[in-house]
Amino acid sequence: MDGLAELHTHLGGSVSSDILWSLAHRQGIALPVKDYWDFDRLVTVSDPRGVPDLDALDQIYHWTELIQSSPAAVEVSVHGAIGGAYRSQRITTLELRFNPMKRNRGGERDLDHIILAATRGLDVASLEYPQVRAGLILMMDRTFTPRQNEIIVEKAIRWARRGIVGVDIAGPRPGHERYDYTAVQPMVEEARAAGLGVTIHVGEEGGDVGREEIGEVLEVLRPDRIGHGILAASDAELMRLLRDSEVVLEICPTSNLLTKALPDEGAVRDVFRTFVDHGVRFTIATDGPEMMRVHLRDELELLRRIGALTPEELKEANARGHEASFVRGGFRAARV
């Protein structure tokens, strides 16, 4: 596999600690630590045992999103993430996702300037690394108001010609209760009508509630892809729906282990073998290589080592990543 495909990685988890450190100091951000190595532990899942839960992971994202909360920082981050992915992993299809409203300091920064900066980073990276097809996904959030999420989709449509290729929704569930995905159906339909891809974070955790959410997402939002979706492995009907609709799951094995979504490598193996046996389509990703301290080739080696996928099945999953990407025909740098 000369060229890898990574479709599920967050901008907040895709930038190396040294770049984030420099960006924080360049912007005069008051950090809670003064030593670089303490900072590295602050912005990554540094404990090999992982984090207690997704709330703890959100606290790490709080810092990376704050540091990336300026046009200059977003441009540097996008450029660095794309270049780093190609240089270290030979990734030739890459989608980066981020929430622009979590990078505008509560309205202090203009959203269009944040998004334009991201597309500039994409432009420069496409000139330096023409081998890479890259695109950006704008994310809604489950804690946002309907109007906030509407604005994000409006911005995604406005900037689609400059490299925005899809929309997503993630974030913690308000009150840890089941999220009503019908609330974003109008936004998703608008994005789809404008030619954007749709991927939805669902089914990462939550037990029965998470499985109910997968069913609702498949019925109401009809996404092209699902971020994670691992809970479907314990529900034959959900797997049938995924197979029949040809929805592609973006599975992040190490992230699922670090967040305790899957308890051990045996559970990872069982999930993948179940999906293979039921014809569920999936591709492999990291969720954020720098934050998770794992890269895509490490994920592939993990799955091979534990017997989750054969070498041929790994090649098929990677090929599916290229095919399922929202980046159509390669990204072209904007004319200047």
PyMOL commands that set and color helices and strands:
alter all, ss='L'
color gray80, all
select helices_A, chain A and resi 11-13+17-26+36-42+54-67+71-89+100-103+105-107+111-128+146-158+160-162+174-176+181-193+207-221+230-234+236-245+253-258+265-277+289-292+296-305+311-324
alter helices_A, ss='H'
color red, helices_A
select strands_A, chain A and resi 4-10+91-98+133-141+164-170+197-202+225-228+248-251+281-284
alter strands_A, ss='S'
color yellow, strands_A
deselect
rebuild
show_as cartoon
